Amino acid sequence: NATNHSHGQDATNNEHLVIFNGLRKLAAATTVDANGALALTDFDLAISRLGKYGVKKSDLIVLASIDASASIRGFSQVETLDTYGPRATVMTGEVLKLRGMAVIETDKMPTRVGYGGDTRTNSTGIRSSSVATNTQTELLIVNKNSPIIAVPADANNALSIEMENFPGLDRKHLWAREDIGFNVRYADAIVRIINITPLS
């Protein structure tokens, strides 16, 4: 949200979706501290902390930063498209599997080169004002049944576009209004793995 978004929310950084608490903010399962290079044991511990939400691995999605994805690709346990079939398409965003979980690489997680440049965090998973301490990355493991994107009961109200005429200027303006909400059903179905040292 605007309070802990890497850029905050102001006249320059006004992405409307930061008004919602995101998955990182809503994650309630006990955080795993990698305390250095990412290891398979970090994934095993994170899955155990999901409890009943971590039992069915096909329901779990790993949302990995660009930096964390680079580490994951180095694991010999990674299953790629040629080993698990044609489901990993551009349509799903899924590029590989690890421990039966789909891994999706995103620049929306703290990373060296992502949306807005370097958005890495410090060892506690927070974007610090002491920029020199922001050297780490992270990832999330999410039970896909938890996130909710809500629209109004009347779907016609989800997106409305209105037109305003300016005949004197020979111009028409379109005004769009989007009515959505975001939350999670089970906050303890989301776990963070923080304090991951990116590959150098």
VENGICOR-V374310 format. One line per field, one symbol per residue. ss: DSSP state (a for helix, b for strand, c for the rest). psi: psi as a letter, one per 40 degrees, with the letter a starting at -180 (. if undefined). A space follows every 10 residues. Layout:
# VENGICOR-V374310
ss=???
psi=???
This chain:
# VENGICOR-V374310
ss=cccccccccc cccccaaaac ccaaaacccc cbbbbbccca aaaaaaaaac aaaaccaaab bbbbcaaaaa aaccccccbc aaaacccccc cccbbbbbcc bbbbbccccc cccbccbccc bccccccccc aaaccbbbbb bbbcccbbbb bcccaaacbb bbbbbbaaac bbbbbbbbcb bbbbccaaab bbbbbbbccc
psi=addeideaha ddgfhdeeei hadddeheih ihhdfaihid ddddddddee bdeedhdeeh hhhiiddddd ddeeheehhi deeeaedgid ddeheiihfe hhhhhieeih idgaheahfi iaeeeihieg ddegeiaiii hhheedihhi iidhdeedhi hihhhgddef ihhhhihhgi ihaidhdeeh iihifhhii.
